[in-house]
Amino acid sequence: MAGPRPLALQDGADVVVEIRVQPRASRDELVARPEALALRLTAPPVEGAANLAACRFLAKLLDVPRSRVILDGGETSRTKRIRIRDARAADVQARLAAAAHGC
């Protein structure tokens, strides 16, 4: 039986994170759900506003420059693939887990 799915996967020098985005939420926050991480954003899903907000929120959360956080897939989907350039999966995973659990 497989263990829990990792939050972040190493891809060369980059880290890839799959995250579920909920636009038009009451506040910006990262929450842990059984099936995946969920990013609740106040931004609407119009003209890429939620995609931009997701990248900005994750850059701030991970304490990396915004230019290192890129939407890598799922532009029109609720499930996004985000690439963090020049990062370590263990570091990203630890920060995401801490933020999702309110630590």
N, C-alpha and C positions, 0 to 999 in steps of 0.2 A: 504494500500500500504506500502511495506517495505521501510525502510530508507536505507541509504548507508551502504554497507557491511563494518564491521570493518577491519582495517588493521592487527590487532593483536588480538588473542584470548587467554584468560587465560586457561591453562590446568594444574590444580594443582599448583605446584610451578613454572611451566614453562610457556612460551609463545610460541604459534605457529603462524607463519607468512606464508602466501601463496604468492609467488612472481613469476613473469614471468621473465625468464632469456633470454637475447639475447647475445650469444657469438660473438666473433670477431667484437666487436664494435670499434669505433675509440678511445673511452676513457671509463673509469669506471665511471658510474653514476647511480643514482636512479632517475627514472622519474615516474610521476603520469600519468596514463592512465585511461580513463573512466571505463574500465572493471577490472583493477587491477594495482598494482604497478609493474613496470618493472625495472629490474636491467640490465643495459647494461655493458658488460664486454669485455675487450680486449682479455681475455683468449679464446683459442679454445675449442670446445666441444669434446676434445680427451682425453682419459684415465683419466677422472675425473678432468681435469684442470679447467673447468668452475665451477664445483661444489665446488672445493677447493677455487677458487677465490671468489665465491659468499659468502661462509662462512667467509673468511678473510675480505672482504669488509664490510659485515654486522657487524662483531665484531668491526671493527674500527669505523664504523658509530655510533654504539650503545655504544661505549666506554666500552666494556666488554672483558674479556679474550677470546681468540680464542677457548679455550677448552670448553666454555659454549655455543658455536654456532654449531649446529649439523644439517646435512642434514637428515631430518626425512622421506622424501619421494620424489619421482620424479627423481630418479638418472639419468634416461635416457630421461626424459621428459623436455620440456622447462618450464613447471610449476613445481616449487619446493615447498616443504613444509619444512620450516626451524624451528627448535626448539631452543629457547634460554632458557637455564637452569637458574633457580633462578632469574626470572625477573617478572616485573609487566607489564601487558598489556597496561595500561595507559601510562607508561613511554616509552615503545617501540613504541607505536602508535604515541606519540607526536614527538619523534625523527625522525621516518620514514616520518611523514607528513611534518615536517620542512625541512628535506633533500630533499624530492621529490619536494617541492615547492621553493627550493633555498633560504630558510631562514637561 
